[in-house]
Structures are given as C-alpha cells and as structure tokens.
Amino acid sequence: MKEYKVWAFARSAASNLPALEEQLADVMREADRRGYIIVNSCMEQKYGTEFWRPDLFAMLTAVQQGRVNAVMVQSLDRLSHDIATLYRILRFLQNYGAVLITTETNLRYELYLTGLDARLLRRHNRKPIYYVECEER
C-alpha cells in the first residue's frame, strides 16, 4: 500500500463554523482510519466559485513542493463549484502526481457528471495520473 501524506481540506461558504469544523474532523478521522499520514489541514469559509483562496493555495504549494502527495476532501465540490476552476485544480494535482481522495462521494461519478473525466483524459491522451479512491464507509 502506498504511503499517503495527506492535506485534509474543508470548505463552506456558510457561516456555520461548527459544521465546517465537523466537515474537517470527518475528513481527518477518515484519513486516520485509512492509515494515512496527515501532514496538514485547513478549512475555508469561502465561496466555491472563488479561485483566489489563501488556504487553497497553501495546499497547492505543499503539493508543488512535494510535502504532500494526497489531498483529501469530503466531495469534489469542496474544492470548487466552478467547473473551470475545478479543472485547473485537478490538472495541477495531475501535473504533480498528487492523489485526490474523496470520503463521502464517488469521485469517478462526480468527474463523469461534470464532464471533467473526458477533459483530463484528452489532455494527455491517456489515463490521468490522479488517483481516485472510493471506499464504502
């Protein structure tokens, strides 16, 4: 089994801090249950359509620097609601060989629904580098 160095990430635009904290705690519990190494975590109270988010960029910088090799979220929309922004984030993760792990949704299905699976496959004309992991809870 590959050793994952995970950045746990939570985001919500709602001003419900306890719910956001619980979202992050759920992701971290699942990472721990799976035996991943939690390197860092963050939570943002920002809209999912915004791209310029400090915590998002801190996480992406950690991926770029090789400090983490996996990003863990509850679902794909925690990264962004905007398809173009989401594509940019996924392409970035793909370029650095980082794994995207969702805890509460089937990521393959989410990518299929958004049409991003085909875009990522076409980009390299092969199977994407990012790894999709879905486990029943």
N, C-alpha and C positions, 0 to 999 in steps of 0.2 A: 504494500500500500504506500502510495506517495505521501510524503510529509507535506502537509499544507500549513503555510504560515499565513494566517488569515487576518484580514482587516474586517471587522464587523461594522456594518453600516446601517443606519436607520434614518429615515427622513419622513417628515409630515409637515404639511402647511398648517394644520390645525393647531390652535393654541392650547392643546391639551397635553401639557408636559408629562403627566403620569402615563398617558397612553404611549407617548413617544419613548419614554424610559422603558416601558414594558416591551415595546417592539424590539429595542436594542437588547434587553435582557433575554428575550426569547431567542434571538439570533445567537447570542453568546452561549446560552445553555445548549443550543443545538450543536454549536461548534465544539463545545466541551464534550458533549455526548459522543460525538463522532471522533474524538481524539485529536482534533486539530489544535495547532498552537495559535493562540490569539495574540497577535503582535500589537494590535491597536484597535481602537473602536472610536466611533463618533456618531453623533446624532445631530440632525439639522432641522430647524423649524423654518423651512423654505418651501416655496412652490416648486413642484416637479417640472415646471416648464422653464425655470431659470437654469442657465448654464453656469454662470459665474458664481459658484458657491465655494467658499473657503474650505469647508470640510471635504467636499468632493475633490477639490484639487490637492489637498493634503494626502488623501487616499491615493489618487492617481500618481502623485510624486513618489509615494512609497512603492508603488508598483514599478514605476520607471527606474527607481534606484535599486530594485531587487530586494527590498526589505520584506516585501510580502509577495506571495505568488498566488494568492486567492482573495477574492472579495466575496463576502457573504452577506446576503440581504434576504428579507422575507419574500419579496417578489420583485420582478423586473421594474415595476413602476416606482419602486423606492429610489431607483437611480434617476429616472426622469419619466415624465408623461409625454414629452415632446419626442416624436419619432426620430427627427434629425439629430437631436442631442443624444438620444439613446444610442443611435447608430455610431456616433462619434466616440462615445464612451466604450461601447463594445469593440469597436475597431481598435481603439487604444489598448484595451486589455488583450485583444488578439495579437497585436503587434509585439507586446511584451510577454506573450506566453502565459498570461495570468488566467486563472480559473475563476469563473463566475459560478457561485453556488447559491441557489435559492432554497429556502427552508419550507415554505408553505405552498408553493405552486410548482407546476411542471414547466420548467423553463423552455424546453423544446416546444411545447404547445404555445407558450406566450410568444416566442420568436416566430412561430408559424403564423399566429393570428396577426401579428404586426407586419409580416412580410419581411422581417429582418433576416430570417434564416436564409432566404434566397439571395439577399444582397450580400451577406457575409460570405456565402459560398461562391458567388460570382466574382467577388473581389479577388480571390486567389485561384479561382477555377479548381478548387479542391476543398476537402473537408476543413472547416475552420479550426484554428489552433485552440480556441477557447473550449473548455470542457464543461459539459452540462451534467450536473449531478442532481438527481431527484431521488429521494428516499421516502418511503411511507413512514409516517410518524407513529 
